[in-house]
Amino acid sequence: MHGTGPGGRITRADVEHAPPPRAPRVRATPYARRLALDLGVDLTTVRGTGEGGAVRAADVRTARRAGDGSGAGDAGAEAARPAHRPRDGERRPRPAAAVGPPEERADAMRRAIADLMSRSKREIPHYYLSTTIDLTAAGDWLRRTNRGRPPAERLVPAALLLKAAAVAAREVPDLNGHWRDDGFVPGTEVNLGIAVSLRQGGLLAPVVHHADTLSPDDLMARLKDLVQRARRGRLRGSETTGATLTVTNLGDQGVEAVFGVIHPPQVALVGFGAVVERPWAAGGMLGVRPVVTATLAADHRATDGAVGARYLTAVERLLRKPEEL
């Protein structure tokens, strides 16, 4: 403060007209600042453990627990915050997982998944169906189609599985859409959300729009592009919204069947396991054939088991005639 009195003394007028003291600047990650605001934690009182003493989200949570004497402060504040549920086509806010250091992004994504899946199991009455499909015809068709192609252009079974899932959704539209305002709203197009596991942990579900209209080659190219960019964090907003049905495929992990959790407000989720060889009776003869287990998790408010069975039957029929896909 600059004094205006005799000899540079500070007068009462100097004090009254002095600017307010500046708050000390605290080094903190963007996510830690937002979390501190949400939890009501003063960053100036938090001891940072990050690089150069920067405050991280974990430091904010530790300070909150120390302040209220419990370990549930941050969870309570998160749960009290109303969830924003955007409509189809509405631009969603940037997720917390998109900012901050890798460990904080992974932590934020895990909590977001936990919140969404908990709400799904709490609010949606799931029913589950499964069937085992003979892929002999599909495998023969793939070998003929891939003959002479360079490795980078060869189709894999996942392309046919996704295509069959999309076309079956068009044939059984009661599973393709959303549950909103206590009623089912059918989708005007088939937009497949594809569950993708990220290397740093967590999941994303990029969307293949109009999947039922794409050829297996186009669907394969689209899938490879989306998976690569999802794992690099390079998806556009339009590529993460608008899904009317989600497909998860854990075949590459050796899992034979997956029973998933519906992604609200969708009303169904399709799962595919690994293609495995099994003893199989056909035409009165027993042999070994490649088969895949297809599963369906569906919302009992929107459909009953008969509709789900019709969907899986359609998937099986389509995979038995891959040339028609």
N, C-alpha and C positions, 0 to 999 in steps of 0.2 A: 504494500500500500504506500502511495506517495503522499507525504505530509505537506500541507499547504500553510501551516502555521509558521511563526517565527523560528528560524533556524531549522526548518524542515520538520517541525513537530507535527504529529498527527492530531488533528482537531476532531471534534464531534461531527462536524459536517463531512470530513473525509470518511469517517466510519459509516455514516448514514448513506453516503453516495457510492460507497465501494461496491464493486460487482460481487455477487455471491461466490464463495470459494468453489473452485473446480473440484469435481469428484475425482479421486485418483483413478487413473486408467489401469484397468486390469486386463492382462493378457488371457484370453479364453477362446476356445473354439466356438464357431457359430452355434453348434448344437448345444454346447454348455450354456451359452448366453440365453438361448430360447428356453432351455430346461429350467434355468434359474428363475426366469420370469414366470414360467408356469407354476413353479413350486414356491415362489415367494422367497427365494434365497438371495441375500446380499452378496454379490460376487466379491466385494472388497474384504469380506470376512472368510473367504474360502482359500485354503492353502492348495495351490496348484501342484500337481505331480507330473505334468506334461513337460515337453521340451522347453527349457528356459523358464520353468516355473509356470507355464500356461495352465489354466484351469480346464480340466476335462469334465465330461458329463459325470463320470464316476466320482469325481471330487465333489460335484454339486450334490449328488445323492448322499454321499458320506456326510456332508455338512448338514443336510436336511435331517438325516437320521440322528446325528448328534444333537440337533436342535430340538427335536420332539421326543427323543428317547425311544424311538421305535424304528422298526425296519420297514414299516408299511406306508411311510409318508409319500414317497414318490408314486407308489402304485395307487394310493387313494386319490391323489391329484389327477393322475392320468385317467382313472376310471370316472372321475367326476366331470371330466371335460366332455361336452356333448360331441358325439360322432357326427361328422358331416357325411351325408350320403348323397352324392351327386347323381343326377339322372343320366340316362344315356346321352352321350354327346356333350355333356357338360364338362368343362375343363377342370380337372382335379388339381388341388394344390400340390405343390412339389413335396414328395414324401421326405420325412426326416432322414431316411436312409440315403438320400442323395447328397448329403452334406457331411462335413466333418471327416476325421481320420477313419481308416478302414475299420478299426475295431468298434468305433462308435456307429458307423453305418450298419455294420452287421448286427450290433446290439439293437439299434432302432428298428431294423427290418424284422428281427426275431420277435420283438414286442408287438409290432404291427400285425404280423402273422398270427401271433397268439391271440390278440384281441379279435381279429376277424374270424378265426376258426372257432374260438370260444362262443362267439355270437352265433355262428352257423349251427353248432351242435346244440346250443341252448334254444334257439328259435325255430329251427327247421326239423320236422319229424322225418328223418331219413328212412328209406327202405332200400335194401340191397338185393341185387340179382347178379348171377354170373352164368356164363356158358363157355364151353370149350369148342373151339372152331378148328376144323381141319383146313390147313393151309397148303395142301398138296397142289391144288390148281393155282393158287396164288404164287407158290414157289416156282412152278413150271413157267408161268407167265413172266415172272421176274427174270428167270434165266434166259428166256428167249429175247426179252426186251433188252437186257444188258449185254447180250452177245455182241462183241465188236465195239462196245463203247469204252472210252477211257475210264479209269477208275473214278475220276472226279465227277463223271456224269452218270454213273450207275445209280439206279434206284435201289432203295433199301425197303424192307418190309414196312417200316414206319410210314412211308408215303402212302401205301395202300391202306393201312389201318386208319390213318387220318382221313383219307378220302372216303372210305366206307362209313366212318363215324359221321362225316358231314352230310353225305347223301342220305343216310338213314335218318338224320335229324330233319331233313327236308321232307322225308316220307312220313315221319311221325312228329309233327310240329308241336304236339303237346309237351314235348321235352325241350323244346328250343325257345327260350324266352326268359321272362323274369316274373317273380312274384312281387307285386306292388299293391299297396293299399288294399290288402286282404283279397287280392284276386290275381289271376294269371294273365299276363300280357304277352301274347305270342310275338316272337321276333319276326321282323319283316324280311330278314335275311339270315343266313347261317354264318355266324362269325365264331370261329373256334379259338378259344383261349388255350394255349399250349403251355403246360406247366414245365418250367425250366429251372433246374437246380443251379445255383451260382457257386462258383469255386470257393468264394470266401464265406459261404453259408447263406442260407435263406432261399427263397423262391421268387420267381417272377412268372407272369403268365402273359407273354406277348400274344397279340391277337392276329389271326389270319382271317381277314374279312372276305366274305363271299367264298368261303372254302369249298362249298359244294359245286361251284362253277369252275374251279381250277382243275386242270389235268394233273395226274400224279407227278409229272415232271415239274410243272409250275409250282405245285404244292411243295415238292421236295426242295426246290430252289428257294422258295419263300421261307420255308422252315429253317434251312441252313443259315440264311441271312439273319433272320430274327434271333436265332439262338446265339450266333456269334456276337451280334450287337447287344443283346441282353446281357451277356457276360462281360462286355466291356462298358456297360452303362451308357450305351449310345442310342437307346430307343426314343422315338418321338412320342409325344403325348397321345396321338391318334392310334399308336400301335399298342397301347396298354389299356384302352377303354373300348366298350361296346361289345364285349364277348357275350354270346347267347348260350354257349355251352362250352365247358372246359374238358380237355382230354389230358390225362396223365399217362405216361408210358415209362415204366421202370424196367422194361425188358433188358436194357443194356446193363442193368445192375444185377441181373440174374434172378430177379424176383418173378415168380410164376403168376402171381395175382396181386392186384392192389385194389383195396376198397377205400376210395377217397372221401373227402369231406367237401360238400357242395360249397361253391364260392357264391355267397349271396350278392345280388338278388337272383342269381340263376337258380334253376330248379333241377339241375341234373349235372352229374360228372361221370365221364366214361374213363375206364382204366384198362390198360393193356399190359400184360406181363411178357415174359420172355417167350420166344418161339422155341419149343423143345420137342424132341422126338418121343413119341409115346406109342404103345401098342394100340391099334385102332382097327375096329371091325367095320368093313365096308363091303356090301354085296355078298355077305355071307362068308367073307374071307378075312382072316386076321393078319395084319401086317403092322409095320412101323411107319408112322407118318408124322410130319411136322404139325404141331398144333399150338394154338395160343389161347389163353384164357382171357375173355373179355368180361368186364364187370360194369355194373351200373349202380350209382348211388343217385336216388331220385327223391324229390320232395313229395311226401304223401299228401300235402295240402293241394298240390296241383294235379297229381296223377295217382293211379293205383297200379298194382303189380302187373295187371294185364297189359297196360300201355307200355310199361318197361319191358315186358317180355316181347311185345311186338317190335320194339326198337332193337333189341339184341338179335331177334330173328332176322330183321332186315340187314343188320351188320353181317351176320353169317351168310345170308344169301348173296350179298354183294361180293364178299370175299371168295365165294365159290365160283364167281363169274367175273374175275378181275378184268377181263377184256372189255367189259361194259362200263368200267369206271373211267 
